[in-house]
Amino acid sequence: MKVGEKNIRGYLVDLDGVLYVDRTPVPGAANVVQRWVDGHIPRFYLTNTTTKSRASIEKKLREMALPIAAEEILTAPEAAKSYLMAKGSPVCNFVLNSEVLADFADFRQSDTAADAVLIGDIGNAWTYDLLNRVFRLVSGGAELIALHRNKFWETEAGLQMDIGAFVAGLEYVTGKSATVIGKPSPAIFAVALARLGLHPHYVAMIGDDIETDIGAAQAQKMAGILVRTGKYRESHVRASGITPDLVLDSVADLPPESLA
Ligand SMILES: [Mg+2]
């Protein structure tokens, strides 16, 4: 498929807001995914979700009749795993919820002498003692790694503070910068591109977030295809100063040559 000057041979696809919104599939999305399967089109699905294992995401996709296998999904925790393995599997300290922690069982772990601390979402389990543990480890030389550094998110009870504040606080007290893994960080895109086996010039990222998906992909020399579903708001696009390479009403509007 031609996008501007680029010949696109493979796709990175955001999940939430592109293929489904909450628990409802985007109309026509399952058909697009099935045609990618049938046409052997290189693709990888990217999500910043840090509270679910790959298996539980796969189950959710199956319930919505989206034909995507667990191996085709790259989550921020999965990208973190690749990042840690590339570092020679250091001794780690994990600040992760139990479901995600299960995916890291193969790593050596220590609360007192770790080479890396990985922070994800643990809800209201944050305590002063836990922050102090991370502070001591990072002050002692451990790398501070965060699955993301979001500021807040919307819940039924209103806005809720996200882990970005803890990451920023730990940076402040240790004088060190965190390595961030999830979108829009280059780390997750690097892992995804390596698995696709394609040069970024031949890859398009399809997403509903103008900054995290489109701007971040363009910064890595990929094309950015914005869909007007999910969190898409025209005002956000205007305010961002980012120009997508292509804008579609929905993933279902991808031209036929992108599917075979
Ligand atoms: Mg999204």
Residues whose N, C-alpha, C, O or C-beta is under 5 A from the ligand:
A	BS01	MG	D14 D16 G17 D208 D209
